[in-house]
Structures are given as C-alpha cells and as structure tokens.
Amino acid sequence: MTPNLAVVAIETPQWRMPRLWIPLFLLWIPVLLLSPLIFLLLATIAIATKNNIWRLLTVFWSIAFSLPGTQVRVEAEGNRILVRLL
C-alpha cells in the first residue's frame, strides 16, 4: 500500500506548530498525468546504467510501497521536527 497521509509537526522552544496532515493520495493525480514522461525517464536511466527496465520499475515500486509506517524525527538545539507517513 502506498502512503496516503503525511503528518508533519514542528516545535521550537518559542513556537509550536499544530500537526499538519498532508493528503499524499492527491499526488497520484499528477503522477498519473506525467506517467508517460516518468516511464521515458526510467527507460533512459535503465539504458544508461545497462539495467533491465522492469527491474528498475520493480525497485521503485517496492520503495514506494514500503514507505507507510516511516517516522523521521530530527531534534537539534531544542528544535524538533516529526514526519510520519501513514
């Protein structure tokens, strides 16, 4: 399953942003419209690196489907950033 939502939270010692829910499923609309160009780009990369196009597509597809559940937390000097993919 591809990630559908991203939750972003930013905190500083003086300021705290409410959690922002970003709908990632809306990104599929431009991806579908640009899919012929994306396929040509991947085919060019596959030819340049002498790889099989289907293997390259499989790698990118498996990366996209393994993203849900990813959490990134960055903390430095009292500042915090949290990004979760659901």
The first five atom37 places (N, CA, C, CB, O) and aatype in JSON, in Angstrom:
{
  "aatype": [12, 16, 14, 2, 10, 0, 19, 19, 0, 9, 6, 16, 14, 5, 17, 1, 12, 14, 1, 10, 17, 9, 14, 10, 13, 10, 10, 17, 9, 14, 19, 10, 10, 10, 15, 14, 10, 9, 13, 10, 10, 10, 0, 16, 9, 0, 9, 0, 16, 11, 2, 2, 9, 17, 1, 10, 10, 16, 19, 13, 17, 15, 9, 0, 13, 15, 10, 14, 7, 16, 5, 19, 1, 19, 6, 0, 6, 7, 2, 1, 9, 10, 19, 1, 10, 10],
  "atom_mask": [
    [1, 1, 1, 1, 1],
    [1, 1, 1, 1, 1],
    [1, 1, 1, 1, 1],
    [1, 1, 1, 1, 1],
    [1, 1, 1, 1, 1],
    [1, 1, 1, 1, 1],
    [1, 1, 1, 1, 1],
    [1, 1, 1, 1, 1],
    [1, 1, 1, 1, 1],
    [1, 1, 1, 1, 1],
    [1, 1, 1, 1, 1],
    [1, 1, 1, 1, 1],
    [1, 1, 1, 1, 1],
    [1, 1, 1, 1, 1],
    [1, 1, 1, 1, 1],
    [1, 1, 1, 1, 1],
    [1, 1, 1, 1, 1],
    [1, 1, 1, 1, 1],
    [1, 1, 1, 1, 1],
    [1, 1, 1, 1, 1],
    [1, 1, 1, 1, 1],
    [1, 1, 1, 1, 1],
    [1, 1, 1, 1, 1],
    [1, 1, 1, 1, 1],
    [1, 1, 1, 1, 1],
    [1, 1, 1, 1, 1],
    [1, 1, 1, 1, 1],
    [1, 1, 1, 1, 1],
    [1, 1, 1, 1, 1],
    [1, 1, 1, 1, 1],
    [1, 1, 1, 1, 1],
    [1, 1, 1, 1, 1],
    [1, 1, 1, 1, 1],
    [1, 1, 1, 1, 1],
    [1, 1, 1, 1, 1],
    [1, 1, 1, 1, 1],
    [1, 1, 1, 1, 1],
    [1, 1, 1, 1, 1],
    [1, 1, 1, 1, 1],
    [1, 1, 1, 1, 1],
    [1, 1, 1, 1, 1],
    [1, 1, 1, 1, 1],
    [1, 1, 1, 1, 1],
    [1, 1, 1, 1, 1],
    [1, 1, 1, 1, 1],
    [1, 1, 1, 1, 1],
    [1, 1, 1, 1, 1],
    [1, 1, 1, 1, 1],
    [1, 1, 1, 1, 1],
    [1, 1, 1, 1, 1],
    [1, 1, 1, 1, 1],
    [1, 1, 1, 1, 1],
    [1, 1, 1, 1, 1],
    [1, 1, 1, 1, 1],
    [1, 1, 1, 1, 1],
    [1, 1, 1, 1, 1],
    [1, 1, 1, 1, 1],
    [1, 1, 1, 1, 1],
    [1, 1, 1, 1, 1],
    [1, 1, 1, 1, 1],
    [1, 1, 1, 1, 1],
    [1, 1, 1, 1, 1],
    [1, 1, 1, 1, 1],
    [1, 1, 1, 1, 1],
    [1, 1, 1, 1, 1],
    [1, 1, 1, 1, 1],
    [1, 1, 1, 1, 1],
    [1, 1, 1, 1, 1],
    [1, 1, 1, 0, 1],
    [1, 1, 1, 1, 1],
    [1, 1, 1, 1, 1],
    [1, 1, 1, 1, 1],
    [1, 1, 1, 1, 1],
    [1, 1, 1, 1, 1],
    [1, 1, 1, 1, 1],
    [1, 1, 1, 1, 1],
    [1, 1, 1, 1, 1],
    [1, 1, 1, 0, 1],
    [1, 1, 1, 1, 1],
    [1, 1, 1, 1, 1],
    [1, 1, 1, 1, 1],
    [1, 1, 1, 1, 1],
    [1, 1, 1, 1, 1],
    [1, 1, 1, 1, 1],
    [1, 1, 1, 1, 1],
    [1, 1, 1, 1, 1]
  ],
  "atom_positions": [
    [[0.85, -1.17, 0.0], [0.0, 0.0, 0.0], [0.89, 1.23, 0.0], [-0.96, 0.0, 1.22], [1.87, 1.29, 0.75]],
    [[0.57, 2.19, -0.82], [1.33, 3.44, -0.86], [0.91, 4.33, 0.3], [1.12, 4.16, -2.21], [-0.2, 4.19, 0.82]],
    [[1.79, 5.24, 0.71], [1.41, 6.14, 1.8], [0.29, 7.08, 1.37], [2.62, 6.96, 2.28], [0.32, 7.64, 0.27]],
    [[-0.71, 7.24, 2.24], [-1.85, 8.1, 1.92], [-1.8, 9.44, 2.63], [-3.12, 7.39, 2.28], [-2.32, 10.43, 2.11]],
    [[-1.2, 9.49, 3.79], [-1.14, 10.72, 4.58], [0.26, 10.92, 5.14], [-2.17, 10.69, 5.72], [0.97, 9.96, 5.44]],
    [[0.65, 12.18, 5.27], [1.88, 12.54, 5.96], [1.5, 13.48, 7.1], [2.92, 13.2, 4.98], [0.72, 14.41, 6.91]],
    [[2.05, 13.23, 8.27], [1.81, 14.08, 9.43], [3.12, 14.82, 9.72], [1.31, 13.24, 10.69], [4.15, 14.19, 9.94]],
    [[3.06, 16.14, 9.73], [4.25, 16.96, 9.95], [4.02, 17.82, 11.19], [4.57, 17.84, 8.71], [2.98, 18.47, 11.31]],
    [[4.98, 17.81, 12.1], [4.92, 18.64, 13.31], [6.28, 19.31, 13.51], [4.51, 17.8, 14.57], [7.31, 18.66, 13.39]],
    [[6.26, 20.59, 13.81], [7.49, 21.35, 14.05], [7.35, 22.07, 15.38], [7.77, 22.37, 12.89], [6.34, 22.72, 15.65]],
    [[8.38, 21.95, 16.22], [8.39, 22.62, 17.52], [9.72, 23.33, 17.71], [8.14, 21.62, 18.68], [10.78, 22.78, 17.39]],
    [[9.68, 24.53, 18.24], [10.86, 25.25, 18.68], [10.62, 25.63, 20.14], [11.15, 26.52, 17.78], [9.49, 25.5, 20.62]],
    [[11.63, 26.08, 20.85], [11.39, 26.48, 22.23], [10.37, 27.61, 22.38], [12.69, 26.91, 22.86], [9.69, 27.69, 23.41]],
    [[10.24, 28.48, 21.37], [9.31, 29.61, 21.46], [7.99, 29.36, 20.74], [9.96, 30.84, 20.91], [7.02, 30.08, 20.98]],
    [[7.93, 28.38, 19.85], [6.78, 28.24, 18.96], [6.48, 26.77, 18.7], [7.02, 28.97, 17.63], [7.39, 25.95, 18.61]],
    [[5.2, 26.47, 18.58], [4.79, 25.1, 18.29], [3.71, 25.13, 17.21], [4.27, 24.38, 19.57], [2.68, 25.77, 17.36]],
    [[3.98, 24.42, 16.13], [3.02, 24.36, 15.04], [2.06, 23.2, 15.29], [3.74, 24.2, 13.67], [2.5, 22.11, 15.67]],
    [[0.78, 23.39, 15.08], [-0.13, 22.25, 15.19], [0.21, 21.22, 14.11], [-1.62, 22.7, 15.05], [0.74, 21.56, 13.05]],
    [[-0.11, 19.97, 14.4], [0.22, 18.91, 13.44], [-0.51, 19.13, 12.14], [-0.14, 17.54, 14.01], [-1.71, 19.4, 12.11]],
    [[0.22, 19.03, 11.07], [-0.3, 19.26, 9.73], [-0.47, 17.91, 9.03], [0.65, 20.21, 8.92], [0.5, 17.16, 8.88]],
    [[-1.69, 17.61, 8.6], [-2.0, 16.35, 7.91], [-2.02, 16.65, 6.42], [-3.37, 15.74, 8.4], [-2.86, 17.42, 5.95]],
    [[-1.11, 16.06, 5.67], [-1.0, 16.3, 4.24], [-1.49, 15.06, 3.49], [0.48, 16.64, 3.85], [-0.94, 13.98, 3.67]],
    [[-2.52, 15.2, 2.66], [-3.03, 14.05, 1.91], [-2.13, 13.72, 0.72], [-4.47, 14.32, 1.42], [-2.13, 14.45, -0.28]],
    [[-1.38, 12.64, 0.81], [-0.46, 12.26, -0.25], [-1.16, 11.58, -1.42], [0.59, 11.34, 0.3], [-0.62, 11.53, -2.52]],
    [[-2.37, 11.08, -1.19], [-3.07, 10.42, -2.29], [-3.41, 11.4, -3.41], [-4.34, 9.74, -1.78], [-3.66, 10.98, -4.54]],
    [[-3.43, 12.69, -3.11], [-3.67, 13.68, -4.15], [-2.49, 13.82, -5.1], [-3.97, 15.03, -3.52], [-2.63, 14.35, -6.2]],
    [[-1.32, 13.33, -4.69], [-0.15, 13.37, -5.57], [-0.27, 12.36, -6.71], [1.11, 13.1, -4.77], [0.45, 12.47, -7.71]],
    [[-1.16, 11.38, -6.57], [-1.3, 10.38, -7.62], [-1.9, 10.98, -8.89], [-2.16, 9.22, -7.14], [-1.68, 10.44, -9.97]],
    [[-2.64, 12.06, -8.79], [-3.23, 12.69, -9.97], [-2.14, 13.21, -10.91], [-4.17, 13.84, -9.56], [-2.15, 12.86, -12.09]],
    [[-1.19, 14.04, -10.43], [-0.12, 14.46, -11.35], [0.8, 13.32, -11.77], [0.7, 15.56, -10.71], [1.34, 13.34, -12.87]],
    [[0.98, 12.33, -10.9], [1.83, 11.2, -11.27], [1.2, 10.43, -12.43], [2.04, 10.26, -10.06], [1.91, 10.03, -13.35]],
    [[-0.09, 10.24, -12.39], [-0.76, 9.55, -13.49], [-0.69, 10.37, -14.78], [-2.22, 9.28, -13.14], [-0.5, 9.81, -15.86]],
    [[-0.83, 11.69, -14.68], [-0.74, 12.53, -15.87], [0.68, 12.56, -16.45], [-1.18, 13.94, -15.53], [0.86, 12.64, -17.66]],
    [[1.66, 12.48, -15.59], [3.05, 12.53, -16.03], [3.66, 11.14, -16.24], [3.88, 13.28, -15.03], [4.85, 11.04, -16.52]],
    [[2.87, 10.08, -16.12], [3.4, 8.73, -16.2], [4.13, 8.42, -17.51], [2.3, 7.75, -16.0], [5.13, 7.71, -17.46]],
    [[3.68, 8.9, -18.68], [4.49, 8.63, -19.87], [5.9, 9.23, -19.8], [3.78, 9.17, -21.11], [6.87, 8.61, -20.21]],
    [[5.99, 10.45, -19.27], [7.31, 11.08, -19.12], [8.16, 10.37, -18.07], [7.16, 12.55, -18.75], [9.37, 10.22, -18.23]],
    [[7.52, 9.93, -16.99], [8.24, 9.2, -15.95], [8.77, 7.88, -16.5], [7.34, 8.95, -14.74], [9.9, 7.49, -16.2]],
    [[7.95, 7.19, -17.3], [8.38, 5.93, -17.9], [9.56, 6.15, -18.85], [7.21, 5.26, -18.64], [10.51, 5.37, -18.85]],
    [[9.51, 7.21, -19.67], [10.63, 7.51, -20.56], [11.9, 7.84, -19.79], [10.27, 8.67, -21.48], [12.99, 7.45, -20.18]],
    [[11.74, 8.56, -18.68], [12.89, 8.88, -17.84], [13.49, 7.62, -17.24], [12.49, 9.85, -16.73], [14.71, 7.46, -17.25]],
    [[12.65, 6.73, -16.73], [13.15, 5.47, -16.18], [13.78, 4.59, -17.25], [12.01, 4.71, -15.49], [14.78, 3.92, -17.0]],
    [[13.2, 4.6, -18.45], [13.79, 3.83, -19.55], [15.16, 4.38, -19.92], [12.86, 3.84, -20.78], [16.08, 3.62, -20.2]],
    [[15.3, 5.7, -19.93], [16.59, 6.32, -20.21], [17.62, 5.97, -19.15], [16.44, 7.84, -20.32], [18.77, 5.68, -19.46]],
    [[17.2, 6.0, -17.89], [18.1, 5.62, -16.8], [18.5, 4.16, -16.92], [17.43, 5.88, -15.43], [19.66, 3.81, -16.7]],
    [[17.54, 3.3, -17.28], [17.83, 1.88, -17.42], [18.82, 1.63, -18.55], [16.55, 1.09, -17.67], [19.72, 0.79, -18.42]],
    [[18.67, 2.35, -19.66], [19.6, 2.18, -20.78], [20.98, 2.72, -20.42], [19.06, 2.9, -22.04], [21.99, 2.1, -20.73]],
    [[21.02, 3.87, -19.75], [22.3, 4.48, -19.39], [23.07, 3.63, -18.38], [22.07, 5.87, -18.82], [24.3, 3.56, -18.44]],
    [[22.35, 2.98, -17.47], [23.03, 2.15, -16.46], [23.08, 0.69, -16.86], [22.32, 2.28, -15.12], [23.58, -0.14, -16.09]],
    [[22.58, 0.36, -18.05], [22.58, -1.01, -18.59], [21.85, -1.98, -17.68], [24.01, -1.49, -18.81], [22.3, -3.1, -17.44]],
    [[20.7, -1.53, -17.16], [19.84, -2.36, -16.33], [18.57, -2.7, -17.09], [19.5, -1.66, -14.99], [18.26, -2.09, -18.11]],
    [[17.84, -3.67, -16.59], [16.55, -4.03, -17.16], [15.5, -3.03, -16.67], [16.16, -5.49, -16.76], [15.44, -2.73, -15.48]],
    [[14.68, -2.51, -17.58], [13.66, -1.51, -17.22], [12.67, -2.07, -16.22], [12.92, -1.03, -18.46], [12.24, -1.35, -15.32]],
    [[12.3, -3.34, -16.36], [11.3, -3.93, -15.46], [11.87, -4.09, -14.06], [10.83, -5.28, -16.0], [11.14, -3.95, -13.08]],
    [[13.16, -4.39, -13.96], [13.78, -4.48, -12.64], [13.82, -3.1, -11.98], [15.21, -5.08, -12.75], [13.58, -2.97, -10.77]],
    [[14.11, -2.08, -12.76], [14.14, -0.72, -12.24], [12.76, -0.28, -11.76], [14.66, 0.25, -13.31], [12.63, 0.33, -10.7]],
    [[11.72, -0.59, -12.53], [10.35, -0.29, -12.12], [9.98, -1.04, -10.85], [9.37, -0.63, -13.24], [9.31, -0.48, -9.97]],
    [[10.4, -2.29, -10.74], [10.12, -3.09, -9.54], [10.77, -2.48, -8.31], [10.61, -4.54, -9.73], [10.17, -2.43, -7.24]],
    [[12.0, -2.0, -8.45], [12.7, -1.38, -7.32], [11.98, -0.12, -6.87], [14.15, -1.04, -7.71], [11.75, 0.05, -5.67]],
    [[11.61, 0.77, -7.79], [10.91, 1.99, -7.41], [9.53, 1.69, -6.83], [10.77, 2.91, -8.62], [9.1, 2.36, -5.88]],
    [[8.85, 0.71, -7.37], [7.53, 0.33, -6.86], [7.64, -0.22, -5.44], [6.87, -0.72, -7.79], [6.83, 0.12, -4.58]],
    [[8.65, -1.07, -5.19], [8.8, -1.64, -3.85], [9.2, -0.58, -2.83], [9.84, -2.76, -3.87], [8.8, -0.66, -1.66]],
    [[9.98, 0.4, -3.24], [10.32, 1.51, -2.33], [9.07, 2.3, -1.98], [11.39, 2.44, -2.97], [8.86, 2.63, -0.81]],
    [[8.24, 2.62, -2.97], [7.01, 3.38, -2.72], [6.07, 2.63, -1.79], [6.31, 3.71, -4.03], [5.41, 3.24, -0.95]],
    [[5.99, 1.31, -1.94], [5.07, 0.53, -1.13], [5.62, 0.22, 0.27], [4.73, -0.76, -1.83], [4.87, -0.22, 1.13]],
    [[6.91, 0.44, 0.5], [7.47, 0.2, 1.82], [7.51, 1.46, 2.68], [8.86, -0.37, 1.7], [7.94, 1.4, 3.83]],
    [[7.07, 2.6, 2.17], [7.12, 3.86, 2.91], [6.12, 3.99, 4.06], [6.89, 4.97, 1.97], [6.46, 4.62, 5.06]],
    [[4.89, 3.43, 3.98], [3.96, 3.61, 5.11], [4.56, 3.07, 6.41], [2.62, 2.92, 4.82], [5.18, 2.0, 6.43]],
    [[4.37, 3.82, 7.46], [4.92, 3.44, 8.76], [6.26, 4.1, 9.04], [0.0, 0.0, 0.0], [6.81, 3.93, 10.13]],
    [[6.79, 4.84, 8.09], [8.07, 5.51, 8.27], [7.9, 6.72, 9.17], [8.67, 5.93, 6.9], [6.98, 7.52, 9.0]],
    [[8.81, 6.85, 10.13], [8.82, 8.02, 11.02], [10.21, 8.63, 10.98], [8.42, 7.63, 12.49], [11.22, 7.94, 11.11]],
    [[10.25, 9.94, 10.81], [11.51, 10.66, 10.82], [11.41, 11.71, 11.92], [11.83, 11.32, 9.43], [10.53, 12.58, 11.89]],
    [[12.31, 11.62, 12.89], [12.36, 12.6, 13.99], [13.74, 13.24, 14.0], [12.05, 11.93, 15.37], [14.76, 12.55, 14.04]],
    [[13.75, 14.57, 13.96], [15.0, 15.31, 14.0], [14.91, 16.26, 15.18], [15.26, 16.09, 12.65], [13.92, 16.98, 15.35]],
    [[15.96, 16.26, 16.01], [15.98, 17.12, 17.18], [17.37, 17.74, 17.31], [15.61, 16.32, 18.47], [18.37, 17.03, 17.36]],
    [[17.42, 19.07, 17.35], [18.68, 19.78, 17.48], [18.43, 21.11, 18.18], [19.35, 19.99, 16.09], [17.57, 21.88, 17.77]],
    [[19.19, 21.36, 19.21], [19.15, 22.62, 19.95], [17.74, 23.01, 20.38], [19.74, 23.74, 19.11], [17.37, 24.18, 20.3]],
    [[16.97, 22.07, 20.82], [15.62, 22.33, 21.3], [14.57, 22.38, 20.2], [0.0, 0.0, 0.0], [13.38, 22.46, 20.5]],
    [[14.97, 22.33, 18.96], [14.03, 22.32, 17.84], [13.72, 20.87, 17.47], [14.61, 23.1, 16.61], [14.61, 20.03, 17.45]],
    [[12.46, 20.6, 17.18], [12.03, 19.25, 16.84], [11.2, 19.26, 15.57], [11.23, 18.62, 18.0], [10.38, 20.15, 15.35]],
    [[11.44, 18.25, 14.73], [10.64, 18.05, 13.53], [10.24, 16.58, 13.48], [11.41, 18.47, 12.24], [11.09, 15.7, 13.65]],
    [[8.97, 16.33, 13.25], [8.45, 14.96, 13.14], [7.71, 14.83, 11.81], [7.51, 14.61, 14.35], [6.85, 15.65, 11.49]],
    [[8.06, 13.79, 11.06], [7.35, 13.48, 9.83], [6.98, 12.0, 9.89], [8.21, 13.8, 8.54], [7.85, 11.15, 10.03]],
    [[5.68, 11.7, 9.8], [5.19, 10.33, 9.78], [4.42, 10.08, 8.51], [4.31, 10.03, 11.0], [3.62, 10.92, 8.08]],
    [[4.65, 8.94, 7.9], [3.91, 8.56, 6.7], [2.94, 7.45, 7.09], [4.86, 8.1, 5.55], [3.35, 6.42, 7.63]],
    [[1.67, 7.67, 6.81], [0.63, 6.7, 7.15], [0.06, 6.08, 5.89], [-0.48, 7.35, 7.96], [-0.83, 5.24, 5.97]]
  ]
}
